[in-house]
Amino acid sequence: MISTAIRLARVGSRSELAAALLMALGYPCVLAGALMPNIWLFAGASAVTYAADRYLHHKGSYLVDRLAKVRAGLPIRFLVRQLLLILLLARENLAEQPIFYAAVACFLLFYALQAPQGALTTLIRLRRTMPVVTRNVDLHALRIADAPPKALLNRSGEKMLHLDIPAVAGLLWAAATGRTLVGFIGIGITLGLGLLYVLLLVPYLRRRRLVPSAPAVMKAVSNWLREYQPTVVLYFSGSDASAYQVNMWLDTMEQVDGRPLIVMRERTLVPKLAATDVPIICVPGGTHMMNLDLSSARVTLYAANTGKNIHMLRVPTMKHVFIGHGDSDKLASVNPFSKVYDEVWTAGRAGRDRYALADVGVRDEDIAEVGRPQLAPIKSWTGAPKNPIPTILYAPTWEGWDANPGNTSLLLAGENIVRALLTAENPVRVIYKPHPFTGLVNKKAKAVDERIQKMIAEAAAARAAEPRWTGEATAARAGQETARAELTRIEARLAVLESPFRKGGDESEESRVALADPERLAETRRLRAEWNDAYWRSFGWWEHKVVTGSRPQLYDCFNEADGMVSDISSVVSDFIASGKPYAVTDSAELGAEEFKRQNTAVRAAIVLTNSAAELGQLLDAVADPAADTLADARQDLRRYLLGPDEPASIDRFNAALRTLAAKAEARNAGLAQRLAEQPTAPEIDREAEDSLEPEERTPAAR
């Protein structure tokens, strides 16, 4: 019932729901306190609404946005409370007293101060916003000033409104005790603080406190590009939740031949990128993007099919390649939009055959098989469980934009899969890692995800109470405590390394100082590896676990697991690199043979129905190599999907880059030669004159 209420109220937790209910009940109580009149009811209810409002804003609750949409936003709620306070004063027979007129004047003046305060903060933000956001790009020539104190601009409207508290408290005290001096003091404090806030903002409008103009910034970026001369560009545009799609290519970009550059379009994605020494330029504006000087680039790689790709595709001096963000049998892997690129790079032969079968206009000669360089960290299976009991990873994909039940096993099979794993005759450990987009389109998928997480938490608690596992826990306690201490130490150090900017700085200031530090990057990578090792040691090999967030990464979960259950997505194709047994759910109930026929990655999988009755086959294959009848099929499928083991994928990737760059160079050289051979305008005129009869020529030509 509470879960249903949380979903209906569009809040994220029980505490948010409680705050929403308190706020919803608080305002009627404020009204009742004003009408009765009852000063203490009014004061108590007002305090509740202040606190609930503050909590919901601090949590970034969706409910706050919804209230603003229906004209019940924060300023309106504050105004209603202040008007009700005026009503309370009138009901307390203070309407003819100076304190009443002072209260009315106070709130009028207070709201008059809102306009310049709001205008100043908005103007400062606008004048502090550069047309680009950069990382590892030297912009020292721009002399970008430090950002204003975060306390002035962060949630500035909310802070300004809360300055009415001294006046409200003073007026309530005056009404309750008859000591109007306290009311006047509260009014003075509120107006004084409001005026002070406005005055504190004014100095940050000075030119030296702002960032340079857009033309100056773009000129500095162009100068840097001419000096750096990038040759390979990774271009990306996407939603706030899609940062993982570019993050998966960062290691590869660091290893490519040439001078790499990452070009992005959404400034909100830049802070979500992992640490890298590859230069990054985020250009949100289409006009600025199209004026970016990328004449030295010969190959641009695209990780997603988005509308903003057109701003880069228009550049003819480079070759354009779709590399995607995963290899799978989803329809997205054969998107007809792919034919706009010069080439499409797939991991192995399977990708090429997919396009041939789909017949969407991508020619076979425009496809190159380059492997999946990012799969290098995945460890191959040894043929036996890593721990005394097997670990099974359940990594379902999300529901997709069309919310088709066949897209994900979560909706129809997820709970059956997890229940079967948790109650298996021979115990296994379950690691559950849901897709970050889960619930984005279909809220039922999010509800199932929450129920699965609850099931795993309850099973973990029950296992911890069993005698067999309590003995294991006692023996492992010292090591786990050491690992948790390591995690705390590593996380503290990583927080420093991954946030090298001054606290309170804005994106313009960070663009000025965000230059790659090889030593910091090396330490960051080392600490991430240590964190991953400590994470898995921090709890028992028998403990069920839900893994969300950016760490540990999916491939880390692959290396910890002995088998996996998933859906049709790139997760399956990537897991095949490990050679471990896996199962895929036929949620659309096509039947095993038809399911395998339609989906290449399923050919070496154990096919599950929505009942998950076939899970025993996976558990047998994981526990006993003799029962693993699909081992050879997995090896064949691995080569078909991902290409040969030799040469290494990064070598094939770089070879394809060099080949395509050479084609771009040849095209540009051919164009330059053709332009050079074109006759100039005067030459054309002379040729035309020579073709005329003598009497038809101009006097100058005669």
C-alpha positions, 0 to 999 in steps of 0.5 A, spaced: 500 500 500 505 504 501 509 502 495 502 504 491 502 511 494 509 512 493 508 511 486 502 515 485 505 521 489 511 520 484 516 521 490 522 516 491 521 514 498 517 513 504 520 519 507 519 523 501 511 521 502 511 523 509 514 530 507 509 530 502 503 528 506 505 533 512 505 539 507 499 537 504 496 537 511 500 543 514 497 548 509 490 547 511 492 547 518 495 554 517 489 556 514 485 553 520 489 557 525 489 563 521 481 563 521 480 560 528 484 564 530 489 560 534 496 562 534 500 556 536 496 552 531 498 557 526 505 557 528 506 549 529 503 548 522 507 553 519 513 550 522 511 543 519 510 546 512 517 550 512 520 543 514 517 539 509 518 544 503 525 544 505 526 537 505 522 535 498 527 541 495 533 538 498 531 531 495 529 534 489 523 531 489 519 530 483 512 532 487 516 539 487 516 540 480 509 538 479 506 543 484 510 548 480 507 546 473 500 547 477 501 554 479 503 552 486 510 553 486 514 555 492 513 562 491 506 561 491 506 557 497 510 562 501 505 568 499 499 564 501 503 563 508 504 570 509 497 572 507 494 567 512 499 571 517 496 577 515 489 574 516 491 572 523 493 578 525 487 581 523 483 576 526 487 577 533 484 585 532 491 588 530 488 590 524 488 598 526 495 597 530 502 599 527 505 592 527 499 590 522 501 595 517 508 594 518 507 587 516 503 588 510 509 593 508 514 588 510 511 583 505 510 588 499 517 590 500 520 583 501 517 581 494 519 587 491 526 585 493 525 578 489 525 581 482 532 584 483 535 578 486 532 573 481 534 578 475 541 578 478 542 571 479 539 569 472 544 574 469 550 572 473 549 565 471 548 567 463 554 571 463 558 565 467 555 560 461 560 559 456 558 556 449 563 550 450 565 546 456 571 543 456 576 538 459 583 537 458 583 543 453 588 549 455 584 555 455 588 559 460 589 565 455 581 566 456 583 568 463 576 565 466 575 568 473 573 564 479 566 563 480 561 566 485 560 563 492 556 557 491 552 559 497 549 565 493 547 562 486 545 555 489 538 554 490 538 562 490 530 563 489 529 558 495 534 561 500 531 568 498 524 566 500 526 563 506 529 570 509 522 571 511 522 567 517 525 572 522 519 576 520 514 571 520 517 569 527 517 576 530 510 577 528 507 571 531 511 572 537 508 579 537 501 577 536 502 572 542 505 576 547 503 583 545 510 585 544 510 589 538 517 590 538 519 583 537 515 584 530 518 590 528 525 587 529 523 581 525 521 585 520 527 589 520 532 583 519 528 580 514 528 586 509 535 587 511 537 580 509 534 581 503 537 587 501 544 584 503 543 578 499 541 583 493 547 587 494 552 581 495 550 579 488 552 586 484 559 585 484 559 579 480 556 583 474 563 586 473 566 584 467 572 581 470 568 577 474 564 574 468 567 569 463 569 572 456 564 573 450 562 567 446 566 569 440 572 570 444 571 563 447 570 560 440 576 563 438 580 560 443 577 553 442 579 554 435 586 556 436 587 550 441 584 545 435 589 548 430 595 547 435 592 540 437 590 538 430 585 532 432 585 526 427 580 521 431 573 524 434 568 520 438 562 524 437 556 523 442 549 526 444 544 523 449 540 523 455 542 524 462 542 517 463 546 515 457 553 517 459 555 510 460 554 509 452 560 514 451 564 512 458 565 505 455 569 508 449 574 512 453 579 507 454 579 505 447 580 512 445 586 513 449 589 507 445 587 509 438 592 511 433 593 519 432 590 524 436 583 523 439 578 528 441 571 527 444 566 532 442 559 532 446 553 536 445 549 536 452 553 539 458 550 535 463 553 529 461 560 532 462 561 531 469 558 524 469 564 522 464 570 518 467 577 520 468 580 520 462 586 524 459 583 525 452 581 532 450 573 533 451 569 539 448 562 539 449 558 544 444 551 545 446 549 550 440 548 547 433 551 554 430 557 553 434 558 546 433 558 547 425 563 553 426 568 548 430 574 547 426 575 540 425 579 540 419 584 536 421 580 530 423 579 524 418 575 519 422 569 521 426 566 515 431 559 515 433 556 511 439 549 513 438 544 514 433 541 521 435 538 527 431 544 532 433 549 527 429 547 531 423 551 537 425 557 533 424 555 528 419 555 535 414 563 535 414 565 532 408 573 532 409 572 526 414 569 519 414 564 518 419 563 511 422 557 508 427 560 504 432 554 504 437 554 502 444 554 495 444 553 489 440 546 485 440 540 482 436 536 488 438 533 492 432 537 498 434 543 494 432 540 494 424 537 501 425 536 504 417 539 510 420 546 507 419 546 508 412 548 515 413 555 513 415 561 512 411 562 505 414 559 501 420 564 497 424 561 491 428 565 486 433 564 480 428 561 477 422 554 476 426 554 484 425 555 484 418 550 478 417 545 482 421 545 488 416 545 483 410 539 480 413 535 486 415 536 489 408 536 496 411 541 499 405 547 498 409 552 495 404 556 489 405 563 493 403 561 499 408 562 494 414 568 493 418 569 487 423 573 490 429 572 486 435 570 490 441 576 493 444 573 494 451 572 487 452 579 486 454 578 486 462 573 480 461 576 474 464 575 467 461 572 462 464 576 456 468 571 451 467 569 451 475 566 455 480 570 461 483 568 460 490 565 454 493 558 455 491 556 458 484 555 465 483 549 467 478 549 474 475 542 476 473 542 482 469 536 484 465 535 489 460 530 495 460 523 495 457 525 499 451 522 505 448 516 501 446 515 498 452 514 491 449 514 485 454 519 481 450 524 487 451 526 485 458 525 479 462 523 483 468 516 484 467 514 477 466 519 472 468 524 477 473 521 475 479 520 467 477 528 467 475 530 470 482 525 466 486 528 460 482 535 462 484 534 463 491 531 457 492 535 452 488 536 445 491 544 446 491 545 453 494 548 459 489 549 466 490 545 471 486 548 478 484 542 482 481 544 488 476 539 492 473 539 496 467 540 504 469 534 505 464 529 500 468 523 504 469 524 509 464 518 508 460 514 503 464 513 504 471 511 497 472 518 495 470 520 499 476 515 496 481 518 489 479 525 491 480 523 494 487 520 487 489 526 483 486 531 488 490 526 486 496 526 479 495 534 479 495 535 483 501 530 478 505 534 472 502 540 475 504 538 476 511 535 469 512 541 466 509 545 470 514 541 467 520 543 460 517 548 456 522 552 454 516 553 461 513 554 464 520 560 460 521 563 462 514 561 469 516 565 469 523 571 466 519 571 471 514 569 477 519 576 480 520 578 480 512 571 483 511 572 489 516 579 490 513 576 490 506 571 495 508 576 499 511 580 499 505 574 501 501 573 507 506 580 509 505 580 508 497 573 512 496 576 518 500 582 518 496 578 517 489 573 523 491 579 527 491 582 525 485 575 525 481 574 532 483 580 536 482 576 542 482 575 548 487 569 546 491 563 551 489 566 552 482 562 552 476 563 549 469 566 555 466 571 555 472 572 547 471 573 548 464 579 553 465 583 548 470 580 541 467 587 539 464 589 532 465 594 530 470 598 523 468 600 522 475 593 523 478 590 519 472 595 513 474 593 513 481 585 513 479 586 507 475 590 504 480 585 505 486 579 503 482 582 496 481 584 496 488 577 498 490 574 493 485 578 488 489 576 490 496 569 491 494 568 483 493 572 482 499 568 486 503 562 481 503 562 473 503 562 469 497 555 466 499 552 473 500 546 475 495 548 482 492 544 488 489 549 492 484 547 499 482 550 505 480 557 506 476 561 501 481 562 496 480 562 496 473 558 490 469 564 487 467 567 486 474 560 483 475 562 478 469 568 476 472 565 475 479 560 471 476 560 463 474 554 464 469 549 469 467 541 470 466 539 476 461 535 478 455 537 480 448 542 486 449 549 487 448 550 484 455 549 477 452 554 478 447 559 481 451 558 476 456 560 471 451 567 473 451 568 470 458 566 463 455 561 462 461 554 458 461 549 463 460 541 463 459 537 468 455 529 469 457 524 468 451 519 473 454 515 474 448 514 466 448 517 465 441 519 458 442 526 456 443 527 454 436 524 460 433 528 464 439 534 462 437 533 463 429 531 470 430 537 472 435 544 470 434 547 471 441 542 465 443 545 460 439 549 457 445 544 459 450 540 456 455 533 458 453 528 460 459 521 461 458 517 466 463 516 460 468 524 460 469 523 452 469 529 451 465 534 454 470 536 448 473 540 446 466 544 453 467 546 451 474 548 444 472 552 447 467 556 452 472 557 446 477 559 441 473 563 441 466 561 434 464 553 437 464 556 443 460 553 441 453 554 448 450 561 449 451 563 448 444 558 452 441 559 458 446 566 458 443 564 458 436 559 463 437 564 467 441 568 468 434 562 469 430 560 475 434 566 478 437 571 476 431 578 472 432 582 472 438 588 474 434 590 480 432 587 483 439 581 487 438 584 494 439 589 492 433 584 491 429 580 497 431 586 501 429 588 498 423 580 500 421 582 507 423 588 508 419 585 505 413 579 509 413 583 515 415 587 514 408 581 514 404 579 521 407 586 523 405 585 521 398 578 524 398 581 530 400 587 530 396 583 528 390 578 534 391 584 539 392 587 537 385 580 537 381 579 544 384 586 546 382 585 544 375 579 548 374 580 554 370 579 561 373 574 566 372 578 570 367 580 564 363 573 562 362 572 569 359 578 568 355 576 561 352 569 564 351 572 570 347 576 565 343 570 561 341 567 567 338 567 570 331 572 576 330 566 581 329 563 578 335 568 579 340 569 585 345 574 591 343 579 589 348 579 582 345 580 584 338 
